[in-house]
Amino acid sequence: MCVKCSGEGGSKRKPPASEHQILNVLQQDLLAATERSKAATAAFDAVANEIPSALPRPDGTQRIHNASRKVTVARMEMLRAHHRLSDFLNAGIVPEDMRRSG
């Protein structure tokens, strides 16, 4: 899954009705992204701490690469959530997916 697609979450939610609700949603998104990043980092650390392991070298190397990719995606999601919140707080920019239509 690419960073853009993973950040969209796949679920459609109704746009928030007020600035307070927008702020709350953006803060919750950042908290959730931060938790995913922490979990991915912990998983990476667990894999890295198993080295040297009884696994054949290619399998061990692939596990490290996979865990590293998950950390990268989670950190990109966290950065995106941080930017969305920062843009809203500093410039009043409401993310496109949270704007009310019509």
MMTF fields as JSON, N, C-alpha, C and O atoms, coordinates in Angstrom:
{
  "mmtfVersion": "1.0.0",
  "mmtfProducer": "UNKNOWN",
  "numBonds": 407,
  "numAtoms": 408,
  "numGroups": 102,
  "numChains": 1,
  "numModels": 1,
  "chainsPerModel": [1],
  "groupsPerChain": [102],
  "chainIdList": ["A"],
  "bondAtomList": [4, 2, 8, 6, 12, 10, 16, 14, 20, 18, 24, 22, 28, 26, 32, 30, 36, 34, 40, 38, 44, 42, 48, 46, 52, 50, 56, 54, 60, 58, 64, 62, 68, 66, 72, 70, 76, 74, 80, 78, 84, 82, 88, 86, 92, 90, 96, 94, 100, 98, 104, 102, 108, 106, 112, 110, 116, 114, 120, 118, 124, 122, 128, 126, 132, 130, 136, 134, 140, 138, 144, 142, 148, 146, 152, 150, 156, 154, 160, 158, 164, 162, 168, 166, 172, 170, 176, 174, 180, 178, 184, 182, 188, 186, 192, 190, 196, 194, 200, 198, 204, 202, 208, 206, 212, 210, 216, 214, 220, 218, 224, 222, 228, 226, 232, 230, 236, 234, 240, 238, 244, 242, 248, 246, 252, 250, 256, 254, 260, 258, 264, 262, 268, 266, 272, 270, 276, 274, 280, 278, 284, 282, 288, 286, 292, 290, 296, 294, 300, 298, 304, 302, 308, 306, 312, 310, 316, 314, 320, 318, 324, 322, 328, 326, 332, 330, 336, 334, 340, 338, 344, 342, 348, 346, 352, 350, 356, 354, 360, 358, 364, 362, 368, 366, 372, 370, 376, 374, 380, 378, 384, 382, 388, 386, 392, 390, 396, 394, 400, 398, 404, 402],
  "bondOrderList": [1, 1, 1, 1, 1, 1, 1, 1, 1, 1, 1, 1, 1, 1, 1, 1, 1, 1, 1, 1, 1, 1, 1, 1, 1, 1, 1, 1, 1, 1, 1, 1, 1, 1, 1, 1, 1, 1, 1, 1, 1, 1, 1, 1, 1, 1, 1, 1, 1, 1, 1, 1, 1, 1, 1, 1, 1, 1, 1, 1, 1, 1, 1, 1, 1, 1, 1, 1, 1, 1, 1, 1, 1, 1, 1, 1, 1, 1, 1, 1, 1, 1, 1, 1, 1, 1, 1, 1, 1, 1, 1, 1, 1, 1, 1, 1, 1, 1, 1, 1, 1],
  "groupList": [{"groupName": "MET", "atomNameList": ["N", "CA", "C", "O"], "elementList": ["N", "C", "C", "O"], "formalChargeList": [0, 0, 0, 0], "bondAtomList": [1, 0, 2, 1, 3, 2], "bondOrderList": [1, 1, 2], "singleLetterCode": "M", "chemCompType": "L-PEPTIDE LINKING"}, {"groupName": "CYS", "atomNameList": ["N", "CA", "C", "O"], "elementList": ["N", "C", "C", "O"], "formalChargeList": [0, 0, 0, 0], "bondAtomList": [1, 0, 2, 1, 3, 2], "bondOrderList": [1, 1, 2], "singleLetterCode": "C", "chemCompType": "L-PEPTIDE LINKING"}, {"groupName": "VAL", "atomNameList": ["N", "CA", "C", "O"], "elementList": ["N", "C", "C", "O"], "formalChargeList": [0, 0, 0, 0], "bondAtomList": [1, 0, 2, 1, 3, 2], "bondOrderList": [1, 1, 2], "singleLetterCode": "V", "chemCompType": "L-PEPTIDE LINKING"}, {"groupName": "LYS", "atomNameList": ["N", "CA", "C", "O"], "elementList": ["N", "C", "C", "O"], "formalChargeList": [0, 0, 0, 0], "bondAtomList": [1, 0, 2, 1, 3, 2], "bondOrderList": [1, 1, 2], "singleLetterCode": "K", "chemCompType": "L-PEPTIDE LINKING"}, {"groupName": "SER", "atomNameList": ["N", "CA", "C", "O"], "elementList": ["N", "C", "C", "O"], "formalChargeList": [0, 0, 0, 0], "bondAtomList": [1, 0, 2, 1, 3, 2], "bondOrderList": [1, 1, 2], "singleLetterCode": "S", "chemCompType": "L-PEPTIDE LINKING"}, {"groupName": "GLY", "atomNameList": ["N", "CA", "C", "O"], "elementList": ["N", "C", "C", "O"], "formalChargeList": [0, 0, 0, 0], "bondAtomList": [1, 0, 2, 1, 3, 2], "bondOrderList": [1, 1, 2], "singleLetterCode": "G", "chemCompType": "PEPTIDE LINKING"}, {"groupName": "GLU", "atomNameList": ["N", "CA", "C", "O"], "elementList": ["N", "C", "C", "O"], "formalChargeList": [0, 0, 0, 0], "bondAtomList": [1, 0, 2, 1, 3, 2], "bondOrderList": [1, 1, 2], "singleLetterCode": "E", "chemCompType": "L-PEPTIDE LINKING"}, {"groupName": "ARG", "atomNameList": ["N", "CA", "C", "O"], "elementList": ["N", "C", "C", "O"], "formalChargeList": [0, 0, 0, 0], "bondAtomList": [1, 0, 2, 1, 3, 2], "bondOrderList": [1, 1, 2], "singleLetterCode": "R", "chemCompType": "L-PEPTIDE LINKING"}, {"groupName": "PRO", "atomNameList": ["N", "CA", "C", "O"], "elementList": ["N", "C", "C", "O"], "formalChargeList": [0, 0, 0, 0], "bondAtomList": [1, 0, 2, 1, 3, 2], "bondOrderList": [1, 1, 2], "singleLetterCode": "P", "chemCompType": "L-PEPTIDE LINKING"}, {"groupName": "ALA", "atomNameList": ["N", "CA", "C", "O"], "elementList": ["N", "C", "C", "O"], "formalChargeList": [0, 0, 0, 0], "bondAtomList": [1, 0, 2, 1, 3, 2], "bondOrderList": [1, 1, 2], "singleLetterCode": "A", "chemCompType": "L-PEPTIDE LINKING"}, {"groupName": "HIS", "atomNameList": ["N", "CA", "C", "O"], "elementList": ["N", "C", "C", "O"], "formalChargeList": [0, 0, 0, 0], "bondAtomList": [1, 0, 2, 1, 3, 2], "bondOrderList": [1, 1, 2], "singleLetterCode": "H", "chemCompType": "L-PEPTIDE LINKING"}, {"groupName": "GLN", "atomNameList": ["N", "CA", "C", "O"], "elementList": ["N", "C", "C", "O"], "formalChargeList": [0, 0, 0, 0], "bondAtomList": [1, 0, 2, 1, 3, 2], "bondOrderList": [1, 1, 2], "singleLetterCode": "Q", "chemCompType": "L-PEPTIDE LINKING"}, {"groupName": "ILE", "atomNameList": ["N", "CA", "C", "O"], "elementList": ["N", "C", "C", "O"], "formalChargeList": [0, 0, 0, 0], "bondAtomList": [1, 0, 2, 1, 3, 2], "bondOrderList": [1, 1, 2], "singleLetterCode": "I", "chemCompType": "L-PEPTIDE LINKING"}, {"groupName": "LEU", "atomNameList": ["N", "CA", "C", "O"], "elementList": ["N", "C", "C", "O"], "formalChargeList": [0, 0, 0, 0], "bondAtomList": [1, 0, 2, 1, 3, 2], "bondOrderList": [1, 1, 2], "singleLetterCode": "L", "chemCompType": "L-PEPTIDE LINKING"}, {"groupName": "ASN", "atomNameList": ["N", "CA", "C", "O"], "elementList": ["N", "C", "C", "O"], "formalChargeList": [0, 0, 0, 0], "bondAtomList": [1, 0, 2, 1, 3, 2], "bondOrderList": [1, 1, 2], "singleLetterCode": "N", "chemCompType": "L-PEPTIDE LINKING"}, {"groupName": "ASP", "atomNameList": ["N", "CA", "C", "O"], "elementList": ["N", "C", "C", "O"], "formalChargeList": [0, 0, 0, 0], "bondAtomList": [1, 0, 2, 1, 3, 2], "bondOrderList": [1, 1, 2], "singleLetterCode": "D", "chemCompType": "L-PEPTIDE LINKING"}, {"groupName": "THR", "atomNameList": ["N", "CA", "C", "O"], "elementList": ["N", "C", "C", "O"], "formalChargeList": [0, 0, 0, 0], "bondAtomList": [1, 0, 2, 1, 3, 2], "bondOrderList": [1, 1, 2], "singleLetterCode": "T", "chemCompType": "L-PEPTIDE LINKING"}, {"groupName": "PHE", "atomNameList": ["N", "CA", "C", "O"], "elementList": ["N", "C", "C", "O"], "formalChargeList": [0, 0, 0, 0], "bondAtomList": [1, 0, 2, 1, 3, 2], "bondOrderList": [1, 1, 2], "singleLetterCode": "F", "chemCompType": "L-PEPTIDE LINKING"}],
  "groupTypeList": [0, 1, 2, 3, 1, 4, 5, 6, 5, 5, 4, 3, 7, 3, 8, 8, 9, 4, 6, 10, 11, 12, 13, 14, 2, 13, 11, 11, 15, 13, 13, 9, 9, 16, 6, 7, 4, 3, 9, 9, 16, 9, 9, 17, 15, 9, 2, 9, 14, 6, 12, 8, 4, 9, 13, 8, 7, 8, 15, 5, 16, 11, 7, 12, 10, 14, 9, 4, 7, 3, 2, 16, 2, 9, 7, 0, 6, 0, 13, 7, 9, 10, 10, 7, 13, 4, 15, 17, 13, 14, 9, 5, 12, 2, 8, 6, 15, 0, 7, 7, 4, 5],
  "groupIdList": [1, 2, 3, 4, 5, 6, 7, 8, 9, 10, 11, 12, 13, 14, 15, 16, 17, 18, 19, 20, 21, 22, 23, 24, 25, 26, 27, 28, 29, 30, 31, 32, 33, 34, 35, 36, 37, 38, 39, 40, 41, 42, 43, 44, 45, 46, 47, 48, 49, 50, 51, 52, 53, 54, 55, 56, 57, 58, 59, 60, 61, 62, 63, 64, 65, 66, 67, 68, 69, 70, 71, 72, 73, 74, 75, 76, 77, 78, 79, 80, 81, 82, 83, 84, 85, 86, 87, 88, 89, 90, 91, 92, 93, 94, 95, 96, 97, 98, 99, 100, 101, 102],
  "secStructList": [7, 7, 2, 2, 2, 2, 2, 2, 7, 1, 7, 7, 7, 7, 7, 7, 1, 1, 2, 2, 2, 2, 2, 2, 2, 2, 2, 2, 2, 2, 2, 2, 2, 2, 2, 2, 2, 2, 2, 2, 2, 2, 2, 2, 2, 2, 2, 2, 2, 6, 7, 1, 7, 1, 1, 7, 2, 2, 2, 2, 2, 2, 2, 2, 2, 2, 2, 2, 2, 2, 2, 2, 2, 2, 2, 2, 2, 2, 2, 2, 2, 2, 2, 2, 2, 2, 2, 2, 2, 2, 2, 7, 7, 7, 7, 4, 4, 4, 7, 7, 7, 7],
  "xCoordList": [0.848, 0.0, 0.895, 1.874, 0.562, 1.375, 0.991, -0.065, 1.852, 1.621, 0.334, -0.429, 0.086, -1.127, -2.373, -3.297, -2.4, -3.567, -3.73, -4.85, -2.618, -2.711, -3.216, -3.888, -2.906, -3.361, -4.844, -5.462, -5.417, -6.831, -7.688, -8.863, -7.129, -7.828, -8.932, -9.397, -9.369, -10.373, -11.788, -12.736, -11.967, -13.315, -13.715, -12.931, -14.938, -15.468, -16.189, -17.048, -15.836, -16.536, -17.171, -16.735, -18.204, -18.882, -17.966, -17.25, -17.972, -17.151, -17.592, -18.792, -16.647, -17.005, -17.78, -17.586, -18.655, -19.522, -18.904, -19.275, -17.976, -17.428, -15.909, -15.298, -15.317, -13.861, -13.4, -12.356, -14.17, -13.819, -13.793, -12.891, -14.772, -14.815, -13.649, -13.056, -13.325, -12.192, -10.911, -10.122, -10.715, -9.53, -9.474, -8.416, -10.603, -10.654, -10.291, -9.514, -10.849, -10.562, -9.082, -8.455, -8.521, -7.105, -6.201, -5.19, -6.549, -5.759, -5.847, -4.841, -7.038, -7.197, -6.444, -5.852, -6.472, -5.721, -4.225, -3.543, -3.717, -2.298, -1.956, -0.927, -2.804, -2.562, -2.548, -1.685, -3.498, -3.564, -2.335, -1.767, -1.927, -0.75, 0.51, 1.393, 0.592, 1.738, 1.798, 2.873, 0.653, 0.612, 1.017, 1.733, 0.559, 0.956, 2.462, 3.103, 3.023, 4.462, 5.241, 6.239, 4.781, 5.433, 5.378, 6.361, 4.226, 4.065, 4.978, 5.589, 5.07, 5.937, 7.404, 8.183, 7.778, 9.16, 9.473, 10.555, 8.527, 8.73, 8.869, 9.697, 8.059, 8.149, 9.495, 10.103, 9.962, 11.264, 12.366, 13.257, 12.306, 13.312, 13.332, 14.396, 12.152, 12.072, 12.748, 13.476, 12.507, 13.133, 14.644, 15.415, 15.058, 16.488, 17.21, 18.369, 16.539, 17.162, 17.32, 18.048, 16.648, 16.758, 18.024, 18.336, 18.741, 19.933, 21.116, 21.265, 21.938, 21.795, 20.738, 20.619, 20.001, 18.942, 19.2, 20.152, 18.338, 18.461, 17.878, 17.977, 17.276, 16.712, 17.815, 18.874, 17.572, 18.536, 18.685, 17.72, 19.836, 20.129, 19.131, 18.684, 18.757, 17.819, 16.484, 15.914, 15.982, 14.711, 14.843, 13.954, 15.934, 16.164, 16.296, 15.751, 17.015, 17.192, 15.848, 15.557, 15.034, 13.724, 12.824, 12.082, 12.882, 12.069, 12.465, 11.605, 13.752, 14.217, 13.736, 13.275, 13.839, 13.361, 11.857, 11.409, 11.085, 9.637, 9.292, 8.442, 9.959, 9.713, 10.125, 9.458, 11.211, 11.684, 10.682, 10.424, 10.12, 9.115, 7.883, 7.312, 7.484, 6.327, 6.609, 5.731, 7.826, 8.206, 8.154, 7.642, 8.676, 8.683, 7.266, 6.983, 6.378, 4.989, 4.312, 3.615, 4.509, 3.876, 4.386, 3.61, 5.67, 6.214, 5.722, 5.496, 5.555, 5.009, 3.559, 3.151, 2.787, 1.412, 1.383, 0.548, 2.294, 2.369, 2.744, 2.18, 3.684, 4.097, 2.936, 2.72, 2.201, 1.041, 0.008, -0.531, -0.276, -1.249, -0.768, -1.558, 0.518, 1.087, 0.955, 0.594, 1.242, 1.136, -0.31, -0.565, -1.251, -2.659, -3.086, -3.761, -2.693, -3.037, -2.337, -2.954, -1.081, -0.309, -0.891, -1.039, -1.213, -1.808, -3.124, -3.416, -3.911, -5.19, -4.974, -5.611, -4.067, -3.829, -3.165, -3.525, -2.211, -1.431, -2.051, -1.885, -2.76, -3.273, -4.774, -5.342, -5.413, -6.842, -7.211, -8.355, -6.254, -6.497, -7.206, -6.673, -8.406, -9.169, -8.789, -8.869, -8.368, -8.008, -9.158, -10.328, -8.813, -9.794, -10.847, -12.034, -10.423, -11.364, -12.297, -13.233, -12.056, -12.892, -13.78, -14.531, -13.698, -14.507, -15.92, -16.152, -16.856, -18.267, -18.566, -18.117, -19.297, -19.666, -20.99, -21.86, -21.111, -22.343, -22.715, -23.754],
  "yCoordList": [-1.168, 0.0, 1.233, 1.295, 2.2, 3.407, 4.363, 4.216, 5.333, 6.282, 7.063, 7.286, 7.481, 8.253, 7.438, 7.938, 6.198, 5.357, 5.013, 4.961, 4.779, 4.409, 5.564, 5.345, 6.797, 7.962, 8.228, 8.882, 7.734, 7.947, 7.037, 7.328, 5.947, 5.075, 4.24, 3.3, 4.547, 3.743, 3.969, 3.574, 4.595, 4.81, 6.256, 7.18, 6.427, 7.766, 8.208, 7.493, 9.387, 9.909, 11.241, 11.915, 11.603, 12.859, 14.008, 13.923, 15.085, 16.237, 16.828, 16.909, 17.246, 17.868, 19.161, 19.833, 19.505, 20.66, 21.949, 23.032, 21.862, 23.071, 23.009, 21.955, 24.181, 24.237, 23.37, 22.723, 23.357, 22.526, 21.047, 20.312, 20.619, 19.224, 18.915, 17.84, 19.851, 19.656, 19.485, 18.574, 20.374, 20.296, 18.962, 18.338, 18.525, 17.257, 16.086, 15.213, 16.069, 14.988, 14.983, 13.923, 16.156, 16.238, 15.8, 15.136, 16.163, 15.735, 14.218, 13.568, 13.66, 12.214, 11.476, 10.423, 12.039, 11.435, 11.414, 10.427, 12.511, 12.568, 11.578, 10.906, 11.484, 10.516, 9.088, 8.292, 8.765, 7.415, 7.126, 6.036, 8.1, 7.918, 7.756, 6.969, 8.496, 8.389, 6.998, 6.409, 6.482, 5.136, 4.074, 3.13, 4.227, 3.273, 3.338, 2.311, 4.539, 4.701, 4.035, 3.354, 4.235, 3.604, 2.081, 1.395, 1.561, 0.111, -0.446, -1.499, 0.257, -0.195, -0.145, -1.032, 0.882, 0.988, -0.133, -0.72, -0.428, -1.525, -2.862, -3.692, -3.07, -4.307, -4.397, -5.466, -3.269, -3.244, -3.573, -4.372, -2.961, -3.22, -4.695, -5.274, -5.289, -6.706, -7.579, -8.514, -7.276, -8.044, -7.828, -8.778, -6.582, -6.268, -6.916, -7.313, -7.024, -7.622, -9.135, -9.739, -9.75, -11.189, -11.559, -12.742, -10.579, -10.836, -11.059, -10.267, -12.026, -13.111, -14.101, -14.388, -14.596, -15.546, -16.866, -17.012, -17.813, -19.127, -19.142, -20.15, -18.039, -17.975, -17.928, -17.346, -18.53, -18.374, -16.896, -16.141, -16.484, -15.077, -14.34, -13.26, -14.859, -14.109, -13.837, -12.757, -14.807, -14.604, -13.532, -12.694, -13.552, -12.551, -11.164, -10.195, -11.075, -9.794, -9.277, -8.088, -10.148, -9.736, -9.257, -8.289, -9.923, -9.489, -8.087, -7.28, -7.795, -6.456, -5.428, -4.35, -5.752, -4.831, -4.579, -3.438, -5.624, -5.47, -4.595, -3.709, -4.853, -4.052, -2.6, -1.679, -2.403, -1.046, -0.296, 0.886, -0.972, -0.336, 0.075, 1.143, -0.773, -0.45, 0.782, 1.622, 0.878, 2.058, 3.301, 4.339, 3.201, 4.35, 4.81, 6.006, 3.889, 4.244, 4.863, 5.87, 4.276, 4.801, 6.205, 7.068, 6.435, 7.769, 8.787, 9.947, 8.367, 9.27, 9.63, 10.778, 8.66, 8.928, 9.902, 10.806, 9.713, 10.595, 12.018, 12.995, 12.119, 13.424, 14.104, 15.304, 13.353, 13.907, 14.413, 15.507, 13.633, 14.047, 15.303, 16.198, 15.358, 16.53, 17.77, 18.841, 17.633, 18.768, 19.254, 20.458, 18.314, 18.693, 19.488, 20.51, 19.017, 19.722, 21.073, 22.077, 21.105, 22.35, 23.374, 24.548, 22.934, 23.844, 24.425, 25.6, 23.605, 24.08, 25.084, 26.137, 24.746, 25.631, 26.945, 28.006, 26.881, 28.062, 28.922, 30.142, 28.3, 29.061, 28.883, 29.476, 28.077, 27.86, 27.029, 27.066, 26.279, 25.459, 24.171, 23.364, 24.0, 22.779, 21.787, 22.108, 20.562, 19.564, 19.305, 19.331, 19.061, 18.867, 17.817, 18.014, 16.713, 15.636, 15.983, 15.235, 17.106, 17.498, 18.7, 19.167, 19.192, 20.354, 19.909, 18.853, 20.745, 20.48, 20.863, 21.909, 20.056, 20.375, 21.123, 20.92, 22.003, 22.696, 23.668, 24.317],
  "zCoordList": [0.0, 0.0, 0.0, 0.743, -0.822, -0.886, 0.245, 0.859, 0.51, 1.589, 1.364, 2.304, 0.122, -0.178, 0.145, 0.787, -0.294, -0.061, 1.411, 1.92, 2.094, 3.501, 4.34, 5.347, 3.945, 4.673, 4.494, 5.334, 3.417, 3.171, 4.018, 4.243, 4.488, 5.401, 4.807, 5.45, 3.606, 2.947, 3.437, 2.757, 4.601, 5.086, 4.865, 5.08, 4.437, 4.206, 5.474, 5.991, 5.967, 7.119, 6.743, 5.811, 7.484, 7.21, 7.585, 8.583, 6.802, 7.14, 8.474, 8.738, 9.325, 10.596, 10.362, 9.349, 11.299, 11.134, 11.667, 11.216, 12.61, 13.223, 13.286, 13.108, 13.548, 13.696, 14.856, 14.777, 15.926, 17.082, 16.689, 17.091, 15.914, 15.473, 14.534, 14.61, 13.655, 12.75, 13.553, 13.302, 14.525, 15.379, 16.103, 16.178, 16.634, 17.355, 16.442, 16.828, 15.242, 14.289, 13.916, 13.882, 13.638, 13.26, 14.401, 14.169, 15.633, 16.783, 16.966, 17.25, 16.806, 16.929, 15.826, 16.064, 14.618, 13.514, 13.815, 13.536, 14.389, 14.731, 15.835, 15.768, 16.845, 17.918, 17.382, 17.752, 16.516, 15.949, 15.087, 15.157, 14.275, 13.425, 14.275, 13.936, 15.372, 16.271, 16.901, 17.015, 17.305, 17.886, 16.862, 17.195, 15.616, 14.565, 14.329, 14.108, 14.375, 14.185, 15.326, 15.091, 16.539, 17.697, 17.588, 17.87, 17.178, 17.052, 15.958, 16.136, 14.829, 13.733, 14.159, 13.811, 14.907, 15.385, 16.37, 16.328, 17.25, 18.212, 17.485, 17.861, 16.443, 15.668, 14.955, 14.9, 14.406, 13.753, 14.759, 14.469, 15.933, 16.96, 17.362, 17.579, 17.457, 17.818, 16.76, 17.094, 15.5, 14.409, 14.427, 14.296, 14.588, 14.577, 15.761, 15.635, 16.902, 18.084, 17.976, 18.764, 17.012, 16.807, 16.025, 15.887, 15.522, 14.719, 15.649, 16.579, 15.491, 14.525, 15.005, 16.196, 14.077, 14.409, 13.709, 12.943, 13.988, 13.374, 11.96, 11.259, 11.543, 10.202, 9.162, 9.398, 8.026, 6.94, 6.604, 6.72, 6.203, 5.991, 5.092, 5.477, 3.924, 3.079, 3.77, 3.611, 4.534, 5.227, 6.303, 6.454, 7.043, 8.076, 7.479, 8.007, 6.384, 5.703, 5.198, 5.329, 4.627, 4.116, 5.245, 5.078, 6.391, 7.534, 7.975, 8.328, 7.959, 8.335, 7.318, 7.696, 6.039, 4.993, 5.132, 5.023, 5.37, 5.517, 6.72, 6.631, 7.841, 9.041, 8.819, 9.291, 8.107, 7.815, 6.95, 7.179, 5.96, 5.102, 5.912, 5.69, 6.841, 7.68, 8.552, 8.75, 9.064, 9.845, 8.969, 9.39, 7.76, 6.845, 6.532, 6.591, 6.204, 5.888, 7.109, 6.983, 8.278, 9.493, 9.814, 10.225, 9.632, 9.89, 8.872, 9.216, 7.629, 6.61, 6.945, 6.774, 7.417, 7.827, 9.002, 9.048, 9.943, 11.094, 10.659, 11.152, 9.75, 9.241, 8.52, 8.685, 7.733, 7.024, 8.024, 7.852, 9.068, 10.08, 10.807, 11.107, 11.081, 11.749, 10.869, 11.356, 9.592, 8.673, 8.56, 8.538, 8.489, 8.396, 9.629, 9.508, 10.812, 12.045, 12.106, 12.461, 11.77, 11.786, 10.807, 11.148, 9.609, 8.617, 9.124, 8.901, 9.801, 10.33, 11.462, 11.501, 12.382, 13.524, 13.117, 13.627, 12.214, 11.861, 10.768, 10.772, 9.836, 8.695, 8.475, 7.557, 9.304, 9.144, 7.933, 7.477, 7.406, 6.217, 6.626, 7.388, 6.108, 6.359, 5.275, 4.09, 5.671, 4.66, 3.69, 4.072, 2.46, 1.377, 1.742, 1.481, 2.339, 2.652, 3.807, 4.088, 4.48, 5.611, 5.285, 6.141, 4.077, 3.68, 3.37, 2.78, 3.784, 3.501, 2.072, 1.602, 1.394, 0.016, 0.0, 0.847, -1.003, -1.252, -0.234, -0.35]
}
